[in-house]
């Protein structure tokens, strides 16, 4: 299906009437689990820290002044948060639609070329197969304006404990099951994908260095761990030791 190039529909930060969300895929099975966080979810402390760091990065790079797309946004938790603050933001997801999120695929984004000043793609690429990832990144490049800012978050297949498992047991510790994360990659492979697409990586931030004692504590006590990961973000661990990596990129050349 070729990308659509119709103008971006007008969006409202305060929808005139409520829209009943449409849930498919994992949201139909599990509900709105990002909106209704379970503190015993093993990913809970990473998610809390990611949301905090995204907010810091968006504000530091002045993203609130332009048009923002959250591509693969799930239930649109961040889209709704920033729309309610008056930001011009829209979300798209293939398995969810609401007043703030329109249904659509990241491999065929329903927006015109050079539409957005900022694009977020958070914990989405690993859910695609390898051949789909390059298509999605090409679509992301198409809809971002030259000079635009991109923020990607990706789990890192080569985090510290995963490397130890490879060394001593001959296999990597995946960030989720193969079925859930078929496109799992080490962080530097993601960076190579971004750079080949013409993005310049200007900043990298890591969340959750999986040094074994830390890893065991977080896995056993996720509800108690957001503050620990917040503290660890301030320490100079190598970025590639982290379970989660955020990339801030800029697109400097037109298509």
Phi, psi and omega in degrees: 000120182291151178300143176276144182234023175292154178301150178299127178298149176297133178246154180240137177283349177224087183308142184290329180218149181294146178241127179291123182299146174254121185245129176230175174055227184293335179286328174292326181279319189248353183080191183274073190286339173283331179280328181242074188293136173263115183295349177265000174295131184298333180273355186308308183293328177292317180298314180301315180292324178297315180299319178296317183290323176301316180300316179299316183291317180301317182286322180297324182266010174065033187286343182291350184269357182229189179278135184236137171243131170256103186268121185075048193273002182062227182286359177072033181300314180287324178301311180296318180303310185282329176298321179292340176271002177095007179284152177269094188221144177222152178240155176221138179205143183282343184246010184207142175214143181201192177297337184250347186233130175255148182285134179177161183263142177290340177274357175207071187294133185275051182222156179288160176301147172053045183269322194250143175278330181222140175227132173251138175223096194248115178053048180241319188300326181293344178277351179262154172289160185304316182292335178282333184298317181293327177294315179298317181294324176296319177294319177300316179298321183298320188269354179266139179290149170305134184088358183288163180252138178234138177236117178249141166237136184217137170291149187253109181299334183257038176292172193300310181294328177297320178295320178297320179295322177296319182295317188260339182237355174081012177211149178283153174269105184295156179281344173193180180297157179301321180294328182274322179237070181293339182258022178311134178216158166293154186301324182290334175290321174299315181300320178297322176300315181296316183292323178295332179279356179098012177269139175260120180282118183253345179200145173228137179228135180252149176231126173076076171292118191272049170300134192314311180299321178294314182301313181298317181296314183296319180295326182275333186226061182300324182295334182267359194260348180305318180294324177298313180294327177297317178294317183294334177298337182275349184265153188276051173291145173303139183301322185284002171276348189275149177291324183237138177230133174253132178248131168256123183236161173229144177254115187254347184242144177286159176294000000 
